[in-house]
């Protein structure tokens, strides 16, 4: 089978959508080597090296129009290149398929990660919401099959966009296998020194936005149930400023470490997340009181890393965390503070959570997730 991908995010996104793209493509290349995988992208970067796999090749537009207007090429012009390359199946890895894919004769799949912009439109802006809605609905209507990364996302597609259930396949995402590799104390110590991190800390991972709800963590820390600092991996603007004002007012600024402000945040190890497993494995617990997610990949990364997780009891978080995590109402900072204290001080509880985490994470192994996606492909290309 010759499979094409919208690989822009694999090469140019260092957060969730990029990680999903890179992990899936790499797993497909290793587990299903008999296929050829073509990565269609306006340009390449050092975030992904296709050359590490003999059956993976990058394709960039040769025509001047495609180079000068990459957005138009991804939206429309790519069809001619897909046909020229004799692509049998095209996979839009992040909510989008090109205009005309249905008429092209090429089978297509689109992954929908979430419909968060529909639930929290005020956090995205009116223009962006309209653009996203148009793009998502077109993809759902014109792709042959839709991959939802969780039961939560499938239900949103049914409830909000009225997509027939028989057109949707749930294929859970996996995380980069590097998170499951047990690192030595020296390796962890080296990474902590690189980012000037303390020996013990709580961890927060994700964009610094209202939906991620980092303010609840700050309020929990104000309760002083534990003196451990918080390390934050993520970027933000308006909401981050709001948090910093709260921290200053409550004399907590020295207790929060924003890694995106560190000089090494521009390093390849940070941009590619290669340094993250050592940070996860050095932490005491992941604090993830998000209000809503499509999957919540940091939860799985933590479970794979042997890191206890405290997260919200809403949306897909219980789906991702299973019986391995501790759950709270996302606005209950008192409950969060109590559970932070429990995990930090109860070594038996922490050990039990780690073991449950390893077991639960196996449900989302790259092999299982990749096999599920390949089964979707085989439905369309015999």
C-alpha positions as MATLAB code, in Angstrom:
seq = 'XXXXXXXXXXXXXXXXXXXXXXXXXXXXXXXXXXXXXXXXXXXXXXXXXXXXXXXXXXXXXXXXXXXXXXXXXXXXXXXXXXXXXXXXXXXXXXXXXXXXXXXXXXXXXXXXXXXXXXXXXXXXXXXXXXXXXXXXXXXXXXXXXXXXXXXXXXXXXXXXXXXXXXXXXXXXXXXXXXXXXXXXXXXXXXXXXXXXXXXXXXXXXXXXXXXXXXXXXXXXXXXXXXXXXXXXXXXXXXXXXXXXXXXXXXXXXXXXXXXXXXXXXXXXXXXXXXXXXXXXXXXXXXXXXXXXXXXXXXXXXXXXXXXXXXXXXXXXXXXXXXXXXXXXXXXXXXXXXXXXXXXXXXXXXXXXXXXXXXXXXXXXXXXXXXXXXXXXXXXXXX';
ca = [
       0.000    0.000    0.000;
       1.246    3.493   -0.815;
       0.026    5.875    1.883;
       0.285    9.646    1.907;
       0.122   11.877    4.977;
      -0.440   15.530    5.644;
       2.907   15.818    7.436;
       3.169   19.550    8.045;
       2.710   19.101   11.794;
       5.143   16.190   11.928;
       7.829   18.599   10.752;
       6.677   21.879   12.270;
       4.674   21.255   15.446;
       6.461   20.538   18.721;
       3.310   19.931   20.778;
       0.475   17.369   20.769;
      -0.437   17.222   17.084;
       3.207   17.005   16.099;
       3.900   14.231   18.589;
       0.881   12.283   17.355;
       2.044   12.564   13.744;
       5.646   11.582   14.420;
       4.770    8.682   16.723;
       2.175    7.215   14.359;
       4.330    7.513   11.233;
       7.340    5.986   12.998;
       5.280    3.109   14.399;
       3.674    2.385   11.026;
       7.074    2.349    9.336;
       8.472   -0.128   11.875;
       5.458   -2.380   12.423;
       4.185   -2.460    8.840;
       7.344   -2.234    6.708;
       5.690   -3.615    3.570;
       3.989   -0.281    2.866;
       5.443    2.927    1.494;
       4.764    6.118    3.439;
       4.995    9.510    1.741;
       5.060   12.632    3.918;
       3.562   15.617    2.125;
       4.813   18.830    3.697;
       5.513   22.385    2.480;
       9.027   22.065    3.955;
      11.052   19.770    6.206;
      12.743   20.446    9.555;
      14.882   18.661   12.124;
      11.819   17.635   14.165;
      11.442   14.480   12.064;
      14.022   12.514   10.085;
      12.292   10.471    7.398;
      15.638    9.048    6.304;
      15.793    6.860    9.428;
      13.184    4.625    7.767;
      13.798    3.117    4.310;
      10.052    3.077    3.567;
       9.366    6.721    4.522;
       9.971    9.623    2.148;
       9.324   13.341    2.384;
       7.592   15.113   -0.481;
       7.761   18.890   -0.832;
       6.055   20.861   -3.638;
       8.207   21.266   -6.723;
       6.021   23.845   -8.447;
       6.655   27.509   -7.719;
       3.038   28.067   -6.707;
       3.283   25.364   -4.064;
       6.443   26.883   -2.627;
       5.132   30.439   -2.600;
       1.655   29.552   -1.330;
       2.074   26.467    0.901;
      -1.334   26.867    2.529;
      -3.093   26.734   -0.841;
      -0.990   23.740   -1.812;
      -2.080   21.818    1.313;
      -5.699   22.814    0.785;
      -6.011   22.117   -2.936;
      -2.854   21.814   -4.997;
      -1.686   18.685   -3.241;
      -4.321   16.591   -5.051;
      -2.347   16.650   -8.301;
       0.793   15.521   -6.463;
      -1.077   12.716   -4.707;
      -2.292   11.447   -8.064;
       1.151   11.835   -9.647;
       2.693    9.792   -6.823;
      -0.048    7.143   -7.193;
      -1.089    7.435   -3.561;
      -3.713    4.807   -2.700;
      -4.782    6.261    0.634;
      -4.364    9.726    2.138;
      -4.436   10.343    5.893;
      -5.103   13.848    7.198;
      -3.431   13.576   10.569;
      -4.925   16.732   12.077;
      -8.520   17.575   11.215;
      -8.012   18.355    7.532;
      -8.252   16.793    4.083;
      -7.618   18.684    0.832;
     -10.499   20.057   -1.173;
     -11.374   17.604   -3.923;
     -10.100   14.462   -2.201;
     -13.467   12.749   -2.554;
     -13.518   13.300   -6.323;
      -9.876   12.321   -6.786;
     -10.453    8.582   -6.524;
      -7.987    8.384   -3.591;
      -9.272    6.792   -0.395;
      -9.004    9.073    2.615;
      -8.997    9.062    6.401;
      -8.970   12.031    8.758;
      -8.015   12.057   12.434;
     -10.141   14.306   14.614;
      -8.437   14.913   17.929;
     -11.103   17.012   19.611;
     -13.796   19.643   19.105;
     -12.598   21.827   21.958;
     -13.073   25.032   19.982;
     -16.794   24.243   19.819;
     -16.989   23.809   23.598;
     -14.790   26.804   24.452;
     -15.209   29.212   21.518;
     -14.336   32.229   23.679;
     -10.788   30.881   24.025;
     -10.225   30.725   20.265;
     -11.746   33.886   18.784;
     -14.748   34.188   16.474;
     -12.799   34.133   13.210;
     -10.770   31.078   14.187;
     -13.878   29.205   15.336;
     -15.558   29.806   11.971;
     -12.440   28.679   10.073;
     -11.989   25.585   12.222;
     -15.652   24.652   11.932;
     -15.564   24.917    8.154;
     -12.371   22.862    7.891;
     -13.452   20.178   10.359;
     -16.908   19.744    8.875;
     -15.512   19.509    5.350;
     -13.046   16.842    6.476;
     -15.717   14.837    8.283;
     -18.051   14.973    5.294;
     -15.512   14.195    2.580;
     -13.131   11.697    4.198;
     -14.158    8.085    3.725;
     -13.606    7.275    7.402;
     -12.912    9.305   10.543;
     -10.488    8.326   13.279;
     -11.416    9.678   16.729;
      -8.652    9.422   19.310;
     -11.041    8.727   22.201;
     -14.608    7.789   23.005;
     -15.047   11.398   24.138;
     -14.118   12.732   20.711;
     -16.359   10.221   18.961;
     -19.281   11.278   21.113;
     -18.621   14.942   20.364;
     -18.602   14.218   16.637;
     -21.958   12.484   16.961;
     -23.515   15.067   19.277;
     -22.144   18.295   17.821;
     -21.682   17.472   14.115;
     -24.240   14.658   13.782;
     -21.704   12.327   12.147;
     -23.049    8.780   11.724;
     -21.412    6.468   14.249;
     -20.652    3.889   11.547;
     -18.283    6.357    9.900;
     -16.140    6.793   13.023;
     -13.419    4.470   14.279;
     -11.818    4.937   17.707;
      -8.051    4.540   17.462;
      -6.333    5.593   20.652;
      -3.077    7.426   20.300;
       0.144    6.245   21.858;
       3.048    8.283   23.090;
       6.657    8.233   22.018;
       8.293    4.958   23.160;
      11.141    6.986   24.728;
       8.869    7.642   27.712;
       8.840    3.959   28.625;
      12.631    3.684   28.719;
      13.925    3.578   32.281;
      16.645    6.190   32.651;
      19.595    6.027   35.018;
      20.017    8.430   37.911;
      22.972    9.968   36.092;
      20.864   10.642   33.000;
      18.142   12.263   35.069;
      20.670   14.276   37.053;
      22.252   15.546   33.830;
      18.888   16.776   32.505;
      17.962   18.406   35.812;
      21.278   20.255   35.771;
      20.708   21.337   32.162;
      17.435   23.041   33.122;
      18.446   24.040   36.672;
      15.752   21.836   38.192;
      15.538   20.756   41.850;
      15.765   17.087   42.800;
      12.058   16.852   43.675;
       9.100   18.674   42.140;
       5.575   18.385   40.817;
       5.104   18.587   37.053;
       2.560   20.289   34.791;
       2.600   19.696   31.022;
       0.487   21.482   28.437;
      -0.222   24.878   26.945;
      -0.799   27.571   29.560;
      -4.418   28.364   28.776;
      -7.634   28.648   30.775;
      -8.760   25.179   29.691;
      -5.628   23.592   31.140;
      -6.600   25.177   34.455;
      -3.153   25.745   35.951;
      -4.636   28.306   38.354;
      -6.195   25.474   40.360;
      -2.700   24.031   40.845;
      -1.411   27.418   42.010;
      -4.283   27.705   44.483;
      -3.521   24.213   45.763;
       0.116   25.191   46.289;
      -1.004   28.238   48.246;
      -2.512   25.854   50.796;
       1.043   24.742   51.667;
       0.209   21.068   52.058;
       3.631   20.334   50.563;
       6.683   22.482   49.931;
       7.630   20.888   46.610;
       7.913   23.387   43.719;
       6.076   23.070   40.417;
       7.807   22.728   37.040;
       5.681   23.793   34.066;
       6.337   22.586   30.513;
       4.229   24.726   28.209;
       3.821   28.188   26.794;
       1.153   30.831   27.072;
       0.479   34.548   26.967;
      -2.643   36.114   28.428;
      -3.441   33.317   30.870;
       0.218   32.982   31.847;
       0.282   36.668   32.721;
      -2.824   36.150   34.874;
      -1.069   33.291   36.660;
       2.092   35.301   37.235;
       0.074   38.119   38.777;
      -1.568   35.595   41.127;
       1.812   34.101   42.021;
       3.331   37.496   42.815;
       0.345   38.523   44.904;
       0.502   35.305   46.915;
       4.306   35.129   47.202;
       4.494   31.946   45.144;
       6.617   33.139   42.217;
       9.707   31.288   43.428;
       7.750   28.049   43.718;
       6.821   27.873   40.016;
       9.413   27.152   37.326;
       8.301   27.942   33.781;
      10.681   25.902   31.611;
       9.751   27.824   28.455;
      11.539   30.821   30.017;
      14.768   28.869   30.481;
      17.602   29.504   27.957;
      17.691   25.784   27.104;
      14.056   25.890   25.943;
      15.419   26.671   22.496;
      17.560   23.531   22.434;
      16.815   20.583   20.174;
      16.252   18.370   23.223;
      13.449   20.624   24.428;
      11.814   21.356   21.061;
      11.716   17.666   20.124;
      10.750   16.590   23.676;
      13.791   14.291   23.821;
      14.631   15.670   27.271;
      11.119   15.253   28.635;
      11.350   11.592   29.777;
      14.128   12.514   32.201;
      12.013   15.373   33.543;
       8.955   13.121   33.926;
      10.997   10.437   35.669;
      12.477   13.004   38.066;
       9.086   14.368   39.151;
       6.907   13.371   42.102;
       3.567   13.515   40.272;
       1.927   14.972   37.174;
      -0.751   17.551   38.018;
      -3.282   17.740   35.186;
      -6.585   19.367   36.274;
      -7.661   20.127   32.713;
     -11.269   21.075   32.051;
     -11.489   19.192   28.748;
      -9.272   17.131   26.444;
      -9.498   15.015   23.342;
      -7.182   12.435   24.896;
      -4.739   14.036   27.355;
      -1.413   12.701   26.061;
       0.642   13.970   29.065;
      -1.330   11.523   31.224;
      -0.164    8.596   29.104;
       3.395    9.942   28.954;
       3.392   10.077   32.759;
       2.006    6.550   33.140;
       4.659    5.229   30.739;
       7.304    7.083   32.757;
       6.248    5.583   36.072;
       4.973    8.946   37.279;
       1.840    9.135   39.471;
      -0.958   11.230   37.967;
      -3.501   13.515   39.630;
      -6.051   14.677   37.082;
      -9.658   15.761   36.522;
     -12.675   13.497   36.837;
     -14.262   14.968   33.684;
     -14.012   14.621   29.887;
     -11.687   11.852   28.695;
      -9.268   11.971   31.637;
     -10.738    8.854   33.343;
     -10.657    7.144   29.933;
      -6.935    7.829   29.578;
      -5.906    7.433   33.214;
      -8.033    4.387   34.067;
      -7.561    3.024   37.572;
      -3.974    4.286   37.727;
      -4.669    7.968   38.449;
      -6.163    9.959   41.311;
      -9.112   12.141   40.302;
     -10.465   15.482   41.486;
     -13.089   18.016   40.530;
     -10.942   20.361   38.382;
     -11.947   23.396   40.461;
     -11.429   21.782   43.868;
      -8.002   23.114   44.848;
      -8.439   21.775   48.395;
      -8.840   18.194   47.125;
      -5.880   18.671   44.796;
      -3.705   19.916   47.667;
      -4.650   16.885   49.778;
      -3.838   14.433   46.985;
      -0.532   16.198   46.274;
       0.390   15.675   49.926;
      -0.692   12.033   49.802;
       1.428   11.198   46.762;
       4.433   13.155   48.023;
       4.452   11.524   51.461;
       2.927    8.067   51.013;
       5.618    5.996   49.306;
       3.427    2.892   49.183;
       0.645    4.797   47.428;
       3.098    6.268   44.926;
       4.589    2.826   44.223;
       1.119    1.328   43.718;
       0.162    4.114   41.313;
       3.337    3.552   39.319;
       2.626   -0.163   38.931;
      -0.990    0.459   37.939;
       0.229    3.112   35.520;
       2.577    0.724   33.739;
      -0.213   -1.839   33.397;
      -2.808    0.641   32.129;
      -0.383    2.225   29.652;
      -0.045   -1.128   27.870;
      -3.561   -0.598   26.495;
      -2.138    2.297   24.477;
       1.077    0.702   23.251;
       2.359    1.879   19.854;
       1.813   -1.630   18.495;
      -1.868   -1.722   19.499;
      -2.578    1.838   18.356;
      -0.807    1.348   15.043;
      -2.616   -1.937   14.389;
      -5.947   -0.185   14.946;
      -5.058    2.516   12.413;
      -3.835   -0.056    9.895;
      -7.137   -1.887   10.217;
      -8.904    1.336    9.230;
      -6.664    1.638    6.173;
      -7.423   -1.947    5.185;
     -11.142   -1.250    5.283;
     -10.593    1.174    2.399;
      -7.751   -0.380    0.422;
      -8.012   -4.129   -0.043;
];
